[in-house]
Amino acid sequence: MAIIGVLKEPQGESRVAATPNSVKALIKKGCEVVIEAGAGASAFISDEEYRKAGAKIEKPAKVFSSDIILAVNASQAKGKKHPFQAMKKGAIWISFFLPQLEEKSLALAKEKGIGIFSMNLIPRISRAQSMDALTSQSTVAGYKAVLLATSHLPRMFPLMITASGTIRPAKVVILGAGVAGLQAIATARRLGAQVEASDVRQAAKEQVESLGAKFIEVPNAENLEDTGGYAKEASKEFLQKQSEEVAKHIAQADVVIATALVPGKKAPILVTKAMVESMKNGSVIVDLAAQMGGNCELTKPGDTLNHNGITIIGHTNIAGTVAADASEMYAQNLVNFLNGMLKEGKIEINPEDEVYKAAKVSP
């Protein structure tokens, strides 16, 4: 019987890798589930709820003896022993994991023979849709980004005709029409804003317009979508054209939500200092690419700042601010991912399976 462990995340991460529902599903697969005491507290899940679902609540040492450890992030809290050092040899670690940012973790994993599977690397194929944690968490982030914007904008979103006069609708520009961007469009539209969106992939135009937003066209646009459905890195020439076109719309915007990411690379700068300074006083920028450096030149990852009256939000874990639902979605992604590597409670991984082959980082 495989033992699956779930750790309490480091300070700053409110999500958790298991919920009572996912615990029940894993036990039904023939596994034993052990959860570190207090692991679900930040996501409003008590130890008692986990116990009722069938999990055992244990101290960290017991969790580290598991065959598979589920987590949200691989990075350790400052000053503490790296989790890989406490794991048993040959165990499996599954979490969000960016190899280019986790060199120390990779070295430790290879040293101890720990198998790492990254939820960042789930391929975008039909069979893997239910495992796609980037999509589930981007959905949450796109929704919450709009709410963050509304809470900082000194204006209202919808058109209002009142006895005191007419309030015009807010103008929202969304950069990047992937999952987060599309969810941001839908949320901003539901709140009554006028929405425009830009993306390097021409295929995004139809999706943007289907949600009631206007697509910002770039003259002689390139096809910048890879075979996996992600945006490819754009050429300097295209980015210059896009920048010139988008700048006109940003200058008129009340809110800019930037979501553009290229897998495994630093986020492209789409909003320059000059563009920020062209915006109206009181406008808001929410940079969902902050974790990878940011789409805005002035973004300070992990912080919110004011530049000449423009609020720039660089939150690096917006999905974590909706911890309950984000955890439920992520935990289900993990269950779906584990379904293909567990047979009657035992670990059996097909090394040629395209999903597991793509997600495996080490060894």
Secondary structure, 3 states (H helix, E strand, C coil): CCEEEECCCCCCCCCCCCCHHHHHHHHHCCCEEEEECCCCHHHCCCHHHHHHHCCEEECHHHHCCCCEEEEEECCCCCCCCCHHHHCCCCCEEEEECCHHHCHHHHHHHHHHCCEEEEHHHCCCCHHHHHHCHHHHHHHHHHHHHHHHHHHHCCCCCCCEEECCEEECCCEEEEECCCHHHHHHHHHHHHCCCEEEEECCCCCHHHHHHHCCCEECCCCCCCCCECCCCCECCCCHHHHHHHHHHHHHHHCCCCEEEECCCCCCCCCCCCECHHHHHHCCCCCEEEECCHHHCCCECCCCCCCEEEECCEEEECCCCCHHHHHHHHHHHHHHHHHHHHHCCEECCEECCCCCCHHHHHHEEEC
